[in-house]
Amino acid sequence: MHYYVIGVLTVSWALWLWDTYLDYRQYRVVKKTESVPDILKDQIGDETFKKAKSYSIDKARFGFVTSAYSQIQFTLTICLFLMPYFWQLSHQIMTGTFGLSRSDSIEWEIFQSLVFTFITSIVSTLVNLPVSIYNTFFLEQKHGFNKQTPAFYAWDKLKKFLISFSISAPVLSGVVYIVRKGGDYFFLYLWLFCFVVVLVLTFFHGEIAALFDKFTPLPAGELRDRIEKLAEDVNFPLSNIFVVEGSKRSTHSNAYQSGMFSKKRIVIYDTLIADYYKKKEANEKKQQSDDGTSNKDVTKEKEASGNDKKKGCSDDEIIAVLCHEIGHWYHMHLFKYLMFAETNYLFIFIIFSKLYNDVALYSAFGFYREQPVVIGLALLMMILTPYLEILGFVSTLMSRKNEYQSDAYAMKRGHAEQLKTALVKLNIDNLGFPVHDELYSTFNHSHPTLIQRIKALERSKTD
């Protein structure tokens, strides 16, 4: 076994053992914690606490299984030389199924790379399908979160696969072309190309998201007026406010702002708005009364969504949550993260320019006659696993700092109490367990824990 392979597998298994150790620490904390922390006793009831504990234990146990399953998959992929097997299979499909003649042209490599990616994506989806089905229809359903029917799930999976491949195919084609045609400075052109791709995907995030879920403008009313007033007060370039029907997929709730420049959108999950469908029905009845038109029966829509349980946040709490989201814009967190990511992309592409013609690297993983670009990138990611792990940890620390900053922004605008109650409600609605192992949290949570955020808001009030 080549030292490249030994190194990759050693690092991979070491990281898996470390992650499993962290997961076990958190699992042990959940098992041992028998009561709600004092700081949350007035907000979280014993029944909710028990449900959150049960959900966390089930997720942790399932996580141990899926983590081991993924690690074994990766190991078998390397040891059984499955990557060269699928690369050769893609060649056979091109020459056999499509009747093409083998050539050394860039077009041939691009086409074969696309076929290879398509095949491996299908295989990966099928191999992980049992895990996904169990998570959706057993674990999430057991705890009251899943709202998908098997038909919706199947169509959603297919749609995600096709759209994902449709987006990645031209990007991958561009990457292969630039590497083969870019000369000695291809890494610079590749970095610029990927930078543009990231900007385009960020700019059109809303349009892409709308391919998967239904987005409707937030109806006119007090909540919309207050959101628009908030945006106006802080000069937030709001273009529209949407409600996404996340309840057709799950009862988990969220809100975010997206877009770039003057095309900023605020998106609120219908599960975040308390009694959203009742309010929507009342608003449509009022419109019907005002203009004499008839609207569809929203009550049926509400029942179908499974949103008839008392969940979600009040208008005051939603404003506080959105003020937090606007805080990310105010502090330019997206821009800073993009700069951080792009700097590291440039470093990675420079390393790739030094390694992508290393025959020993390719042959170690079973590619004895060819050095395809797409394979070179995959191998590079394996070689750089330690660096990427450190990068992920730094990114997590940055994200946590950003969350504290955005919380402080909402507090300075007078929304501290409403944000605290909203965070608690979101935690309750999502059955988040409120107690965490500190080491586990440091490495795994991109957001500070609920208790950490509440304590930070309370400290800021006294400063």
C-alpha positions as CSV (number, residue, x, y, z in Angstrom):
1,M,0.0,0.0,0.0
2,H,1.4,3.4,-1.1
3,Y,2.4,5.9,1.6
4,Y,-0.2,8.4,0.1
5,V,-3.0,5.9,0.8
6,I,-1.6,5.0,4.2
7,G,-1.5,8.7,5.1
8,V,-5.0,9.4,3.9
9,L,-6.5,6.4,5.7
10,T,-4.6,7.1,8.9
11,V,-5.7,10.7,9.0
12,S,-9.3,9.8,8.1
13,W,-9.6,7.2,10.8
14,A,-7.9,9.4,13.4
15,L,-10.4,12.2,12.7
16,W,-13.3,9.8,12.8
17,L,-12.2,8.5,16.2
18,W,-11.8,12.1,17.4
19,D,-15.3,13.0,16.2
20,T,-16.8,9.9,17.7
21,Y,-15.2,10.7,21.0
22,L,-16.7,14.2,20.9
23,D,-20.1,12.7,20.0
24,Y,-19.9,10.3,22.9
25,R,-19.1,13.1,25.3
26,Q,-22.2,14.9,24.2
27,Y,-24.3,11.7,24.4
28,R,-23.0,11.1,27.9
29,V,-24.0,14.6,28.9
30,V,-27.5,14.2,27.5
31,K,-28.0,10.8,29.3
32,K,-26.8,12.2,32.6
33,T,-28.8,15.5,32.6
34,E,-32.0,14.9,34.5
35,S,-33.5,18.4,34.8
36,V,-33.8,21.8,33.0
37,P,-30.9,24.1,33.8
38,D,-31.9,26.8,36.3
39,I,-31.5,29.6,33.8
40,L,-34.3,28.0,31.6
41,K,-36.6,26.6,34.3
42,D,-39.2,29.2,33.8
43,Q,-39.3,28.8,30.0
44,I,-38.9,25.1,29.3
45,G,-41.3,22.6,30.9
46,D,-40.4,19.1,32.1
47,E,-42.4,17.5,29.3
48,T,-40.6,19.5,26.6
49,F,-37.3,18.7,28.3
50,K,-38.0,14.9,28.2
51,K,-39.0,15.1,24.6
52,A,-35.8,17.0,23.7
53,K,-33.7,14.5,25.6
54,S,-35.4,11.6,23.9
55,Y,-34.9,13.3,20.5
56,S,-31.2,14.0,21.2
57,I,-30.5,10.5,22.4
58,D,-32.1,9.0,19.3
59,K,-30.2,11.4,17.0
60,A,-26.9,10.6,18.8
61,R,-27.4,6.8,18.5
62,F,-28.3,7.1,14.9
63,G,-25.3,9.4,14.4
64,F,-22.9,6.8,15.7
65,V,-24.3,4.3,13.1
66,T,-24.3,6.7,10.1
67,S,-20.8,8.0,11.0
68,A,-19.3,4.5,11.1
69,Y,-21.2,3.7,7.9
70,S,-19.7,6.7,6.1
71,Q,-16.2,5.9,7.3
72,I,-16.5,2.3,6.1
73,Q,-17.7,3.6,2.7
74,F,-14.7,5.9,2.4
75,T,-12.3,3.2,3.4
76,L,-13.7,0.7,0.9
77,T,-13.7,3.3,-1.9
78,I,-10.0,3.7,-1.4
79,C,-9.0,0.1,-0.7
80,L,-11.1,-1.4,-3.5
81,F,-10.0,1.3,-6.0
82,L,-13.6,2.2,-6.7
83,M,-12.7,5.6,-8.2
84,P,-10.6,4.1,-11.0
85,Y,-13.4,1.5,-11.5
86,F,-16.0,4.1,-12.0
87,W,-13.7,6.2,-14.2
88,Q,-13.2,3.2,-16.4
89,L,-16.9,2.5,-16.4
90,S,-17.6,6.1,-17.6
91,H,-15.2,5.4,-20.5
92,Q,-17.0,2.2,-21.4
93,I,-20.3,4.0,-21.4
94,M,-19.0,6.7,-23.7
95,T,-17.5,4.2,-26.1
96,G,-20.2,1.6,-25.8
97,T,-23.5,3.3,-25.1
98,F,-22.8,6.5,-26.9
99,G,-20.5,5.0,-29.6
100,L,-17.8,7.6,-29.2
101,S,-14.2,7.1,-30.3
102,R,-11.5,7.6,-27.6
103,S,-9.5,10.8,-28.0
104,D,-7.1,12.9,-26.0
105,S,-9.1,16.1,-26.5
106,I,-10.3,18.4,-23.7
107,E,-13.8,17.8,-24.8
108,W,-13.4,14.1,-24.2
109,E,-12.1,14.6,-20.7
110,I,-14.9,17.0,-19.9
111,F,-17.5,14.6,-21.2
112,Q,-16.0,11.7,-19.3
113,S,-15.7,13.8,-16.1
114,L,-19.4,14.6,-16.4
115,V,-20.4,10.9,-16.9
116,F,-18.1,9.9,-14.0
117,T,-19.7,12.5,-11.7
118,F,-23.2,11.5,-12.8
119,I,-22.5,7.8,-12.1
120,T,-20.8,8.4,-8.7
121,S,-23.6,10.8,-7.7
122,I,-26.2,8.1,-8.4
123,V,-24.2,5.4,-6.6
124,S,-23.7,7.7,-3.6
125,T,-27.4,8.6,-3.5
126,L,-28.4,5.0,-3.6
127,V,-25.9,3.8,-1.0
128,N,-27.0,6.5,1.4
129,L,-30.7,6.2,0.6
130,P,-31.5,3.8,3.5
131,V,-29.9,6.2,6.0
132,S,-31.9,9.1,4.6
133,I,-35.2,7.1,4.6
134,Y,-34.7,6.0,8.2
135,N,-33.8,9.6,9.3
136,T,-36.9,11.1,7.6
137,F,-39.6,8.4,8.0
138,F,-38.5,6.9,11.3
139,L,-36.4,9.2,13.5
140,E,-37.9,12.6,12.4
141,Q,-41.4,11.2,12.1
142,K,-41.2,9.6,15.6
143,H,-40.5,13.0,17.1
144,G,-43.2,14.8,15.1
145,F,-41.0,16.7,12.6
146,N,-41.4,14.9,9.3
147,K,-44.3,16.1,7.1
148,Q,-43.2,14.5,3.8
149,T,-45.1,11.8,2.1
150,P,-43.1,9.0,0.3
151,A,-44.1,10.6,-3.0
152,F,-43.0,14.1,-2.0
153,Y,-39.8,12.6,-0.6
154,A,-39.0,10.7,-3.8
155,W,-39.8,13.7,-6.1
156,D,-37.8,16.0,-3.8
157,K,-34.8,13.7,-3.9
158,L,-35.0,13.4,-7.7
159,K,-35.4,17.2,-8.2
160,K,-32.4,17.9,-5.9
161,F,-30.3,15.5,-7.8
162,L,-31.2,16.8,-11.2
163,I,-30.8,20.5,-10.3
164,S,-27.6,19.9,-8.4
165,F,-26.1,18.1,-11.4
166,S,-27.4,20.8,-13.8
167,I,-25.6,23.5,-11.8
168,S,-22.4,21.5,-11.2
169,A,-22.0,20.2,-14.8
170,P,-21.1,23.6,-16.4
171,V,-18.9,24.5,-13.4
172,L,-17.0,21.2,-13.6
173,S,-16.7,21.7,-17.4
174,G,-15.2,25.1,-16.8
175,V,-12.8,23.8,-14.2
176,V,-11.4,21.1,-16.5
177,Y,-11.1,23.5,-19.4
178,I,-9.3,26.1,-17.4
179,V,-6.8,23.6,-15.9
180,R,-6.0,22.2,-19.3
181,K,-5.8,25.5,-21.2
182,G,-4.7,27.9,-18.5
183,G,-1.0,27.3,-18.7
184,D,1.3,27.9,-15.7
185,Y,-1.1,30.4,-14.1
186,F,-4.2,28.3,-14.5
187,F,-4.6,28.3,-10.7
188,L,-5.2,32.1,-10.8
189,Y,-7.8,31.8,-13.6
190,L,-9.4,28.9,-11.8
191,W,-9.7,31.0,-8.6
192,L,-11.3,33.9,-10.5
193,F,-13.7,31.5,-12.2
194,C,-14.8,29.9,-8.9
195,F,-15.1,33.4,-7.3
196,V,-17.5,34.4,-10.1
197,V,-19.5,31.2,-9.6
198,V,-19.8,31.8,-5.9
199,L,-21.1,35.3,-6.5
200,V,-23.6,34.2,-9.1
201,L,-24.9,31.4,-6.8
202,T,-25.1,33.8,-3.9
203,F,-26.9,36.4,-6.0
204,F,-29.5,33.9,-7.3
205,H,-29.9,32.0,-4.1
206,G,-33.5,32.9,-3.9
207,E,-34.3,31.7,-7.4
208,I,-32.5,28.4,-6.7
209,A,-34.3,27.9,-3.4
210,A,-37.6,28.5,-5.0
211,L,-37.1,25.4,-7.2
212,F,-37.4,23.3,-4.1
213,D,-40.0,25.1,-1.9
214,K,-42.9,27.4,-2.4
215,F,-42.1,31.0,-1.6
216,T,-45.0,33.5,-1.3
217,P,-44.8,37.2,-0.4
218,L,-45.7,37.9,3.2
219,P,-49.2,39.2,3.1
220,A,-49.9,42.9,3.9
221,G,-50.5,43.5,7.5
222,E,-48.9,44.6,10.8
223,L,-45.9,42.1,10.6
224,R,-45.0,43.1,7.1
225,D,-45.3,46.8,8.0
226,R,-43.0,46.4,11.0
227,I,-40.4,44.5,9.0
228,E,-40.3,47.1,6.3
229,K,-40.1,49.8,9.0
230,L,-37.1,48.0,10.6
231,A,-35.4,47.7,7.2
232,E,-36.0,51.4,6.5
233,D,-34.7,52.5,9.9
234,V,-31.3,50.7,9.4
235,N,-31.1,51.3,5.6
236,F,-31.3,47.6,4.9
237,P,-31.8,47.2,1.1
238,L,-35.0,45.1,1.3
239,S,-36.5,44.0,-2.0
240,N,-39.1,41.6,-0.7
241,I,-40.3,39.5,2.2
242,F,-41.2,35.9,1.6
243,V,-42.8,33.1,3.6
244,V,-41.5,29.6,2.6
245,E,-43.8,26.7,3.1
246,G,-41.3,24.6,5.1
247,S,-44.2,22.9,6.9
248,K,-44.7,20.7,3.9
249,R,-41.3,19.2,4.6
250,S,-40.8,19.5,8.3
251,T,-41.9,21.4,11.4
252,H,-38.4,22.8,12.0
253,S,-38.4,26.6,11.8
254,N,-36.0,29.3,10.7
255,A,-35.5,32.7,9.1
256,Y,-32.8,34.3,7.1
257,Q,-31.8,37.1,4.8
258,S,-30.2,36.4,1.4
259,G,-29.1,38.1,-1.8
260,M,-26.6,40.7,-2.6
261,F,-26.4,44.5,-3.1
262,S,-29.8,46.0,-3.5
263,K,-31.5,42.7,-4.0
264,K,-31.9,41.6,-0.4
265,R,-34.7,39.3,0.6
266,I,-36.0,38.3,4.0
267,V,-37.3,34.7,4.2
268,I,-39.4,33.4,7.1
269,Y,-40.5,29.8,7.5
270,D,-44.2,29.5,7.9
271,T,-43.5,27.4,11.0
272,L,-41.8,30.4,12.6
273,I,-44.9,32.5,12.5
274,A,-47.4,31.7,15.3
275,D,-50.8,30.9,13.8
276,Y,-49.6,31.9,10.3
277,Y,-52.4,30.1,8.4
278,K,-55.1,31.5,10.7
279,K,-53.7,35.0,10.1
280,K,-53.4,34.3,6.3
281,E,-57.0,33.1,6.2
282,A,-58.2,36.2,8.1
283,N,-56.3,38.4,5.8
284,E,-57.7,36.8,2.7
285,K,-61.3,37.0,4.1
286,K,-60.7,40.7,4.6
287,Q,-59.5,41.1,1.1
288,Q,-62.5,39.1,-0.2
289,S,-64.8,41.4,1.8
290,D,-63.0,44.5,0.4
291,D,-62.9,43.6,-3.3
292,G,-65.7,41.1,-3.6
293,T,-63.5,38.3,-4.9
294,S,-63.3,34.8,-3.6
295,N,-60.1,33.1,-2.4
296,K,-59.2,29.5,-1.8
297,D,-59.9,27.9,1.6
298,V,-56.8,28.4,3.6
299,T,-58.1,26.3,6.5
300,K,-57.5,23.2,4.3
301,E,-54.0,24.4,3.5
302,K,-53.3,24.9,7.2
303,E,-54.5,21.4,8.0
304,A,-52.5,19.9,5.2
305,S,-49.4,21.7,6.5
306,G,-49.7,20.1,9.9
307,N,-49.2,23.6,11.4
308,D,-52.3,23.5,13.6
309,K,-50.2,23.0,16.8
310,K,-49.4,26.1,18.9
311,K,-45.9,26.8,17.7
312,G,-43.9,29.7,16.4
313,C,-43.1,33.2,17.5
314,S,-45.0,36.4,18.1
315,D,-44.6,39.4,15.9
316,D,-42.3,41.0,18.4
317,E,-40.1,37.9,18.6
318,I,-40.0,37.6,14.8
319,I,-38.8,41.3,14.5
320,A,-36.1,40.5,17.1
321,V,-35.0,37.4,15.1
322,L,-34.9,39.4,11.8
323,C,-33.0,42.2,13.5
324,H,-30.4,39.6,14.4
325,E,-30.3,38.5,10.7
326,I,-29.9,42.1,9.6
327,G,-27.1,42.3,12.1
328,H,-25.2,39.9,9.9
329,W,-25.6,42.3,7.0
330,Y,-24.6,45.3,9.1
331,H,-21.4,43.7,10.2
332,M,-20.7,42.4,6.6
333,H,-20.4,38.8,7.8
334,L,-21.2,37.3,4.4
335,F,-18.5,39.5,2.7
336,K,-15.9,38.6,5.4
337,Y,-16.7,34.9,5.1
338,L,-16.5,35.1,1.3
339,M,-13.1,36.8,1.5
340,F,-11.9,34.1,4.0
341,A,-13.2,31.3,1.8
342,E,-11.7,32.7,-1.4
343,T,-8.3,33.3,0.2
344,N,-8.3,29.6,1.1
345,Y,-9.5,28.6,-2.3
346,L,-6.6,30.4,-3.9
347,F,-4.2,28.6,-1.6
348,I,-5.8,25.2,-2.4
349,F,-5.6,25.9,-6.1
350,I,-1.9,26.8,-5.8
351,I,-1.2,23.5,-4.1
352,F,-3.2,21.8,-6.8
353,S,-1.1,23.4,-9.5
354,K,2.0,21.7,-7.8
355,L,0.4,18.3,-7.4
356,Y,-2.0,17.7,-10.3
357,N,0.7,16.2,-12.5
358,D,2.2,14.0,-9.8
359,V,2.1,10.6,-11.4
360,A,2.9,8.9,-8.0
361,L,-0.2,10.5,-6.4
362,Y,-2.6,9.2,-9.2
363,S,-1.0,5.7,-9.4
364,A,-1.2,5.3,-5.6
365,F,-5.0,5.4,-5.9
366,G,-5.2,3.2,-9.0
367,F,-4.9,5.7,-11.9
368,Y,-1.8,4.3,-13.7
369,R,-2.3,5.7,-17.2
370,E,-4.4,8.9,-16.8
371,Q,-4.4,12.0,-14.5
372,P,-7.9,13.4,-14.9
373,V,-8.5,16.9,-13.5
374,V,-11.6,15.9,-11.6
375,I,-9.8,13.0,-10.0
376,G,-6.8,15.2,-9.1
377,L,-9.1,17.6,-7.3
378,A,-10.7,14.7,-5.3
379,L,-7.3,13.3,-4.3
380,L,-6.1,16.8,-3.3
381,M,-9.1,17.1,-0.9
382,M,-8.0,13.9,0.7
383,I,-4.4,15.0,1.0
384,L,-5.4,18.3,2.5
385,T,-7.8,16.8,5.0
386,P,-5.8,18.0,8.0
387,Y,-5.7,21.6,6.6
388,L,-9.4,21.5,5.8
389,E,-10.2,20.2,9.3
390,I,-8.3,23.2,10.8
391,L,-10.0,25.5,8.3
392,G,-13.4,24.1,9.3
393,F,-12.6,24.8,13.0
394,V,-11.6,28.4,12.3
395,S,-14.7,28.8,10.3
396,T,-16.8,27.6,13.2
397,L,-15.1,30.0,15.6
398,M,-15.8,32.9,13.1
399,S,-19.4,31.9,12.8
400,R,-19.9,31.8,16.6
401,K,-18.3,35.3,16.9
402,N,-20.6,36.5,14.2
403,E,-23.7,35.2,16.0
404,Y,-22.7,37.0,19.2
405,Q,-22.2,40.2,17.1
406,S,-25.6,39.9,15.6
407,D,-27.2,39.2,18.9
408,A,-25.6,42.4,20.3
409,Y,-26.8,44.3,17.3
410,A,-30.4,43.3,18.0
411,M,-29.9,44.1,21.7
412,K,-28.7,47.6,20.9
413,R,-31.8,48.2,18.9
414,G,-34.0,47.3,21.9
415,H,-34.8,43.7,21.1
416,A,-32.9,41.8,23.8
417,E,-35.8,40.4,25.7
418,Q,-37.8,39.5,22.6
419,L,-34.7,37.8,21.1
420,K,-34.2,35.8,24.3
421,T,-37.7,34.5,24.3
422,A,-37.6,33.8,20.5
423,L,-34.4,31.8,20.9
424,V,-36.0,29.7,23.7
425,K,-39.2,29.2,21.5
426,L,-37.1,28.1,18.5
427,N,-35.2,25.7,20.8
428,I,-38.4,24.3,22.1
429,D,-40.1,24.0,18.7
430,N,-37.0,22.2,17.3
431,L,-36.6,20.1,20.4
432,G,-33.1,21.3,21.0
433,F,-31.4,19.9,24.1
434,P,-30.3,22.8,26.2
435,V,-27.2,21.2,27.8
436,H,-24.0,20.6,25.9
437,D,-20.5,19.3,26.6
438,E,-18.2,22.2,26.2
439,L,-15.5,20.4,24.1
440,Y,-18.2,19.0,21.8
441,S,-19.8,22.3,21.4
442,T,-16.6,24.1,20.6
443,F,-15.9,21.8,17.7
444,N,-19.4,21.2,16.4
445,H,-21.6,24.2,16.9
446,S,-21.5,27.0,14.4
447,H,-23.8,28.9,16.7
448,P,-23.3,29.5,20.4
449,T,-25.6,27.3,22.6
450,L,-28.9,28.7,23.8
451,I,-27.6,29.2,27.3
452,Q,-24.4,30.9,26.1
453,R,-26.5,33.3,24.0
454,I,-28.9,34.1,26.8
455,K,-26.0,34.8,29.2
456,A,-24.2,37.0,26.6
457,L,-27.4,39.1,26.1
458,E,-27.8,39.4,29.9
459,R,-24.2,40.4,30.3
460,S,-24.5,43.0,27.6
461,K,-27.5,44.6,29.3
462,T,-25.5,45.2,32.4
463,D,-22.4,46.5,30.7
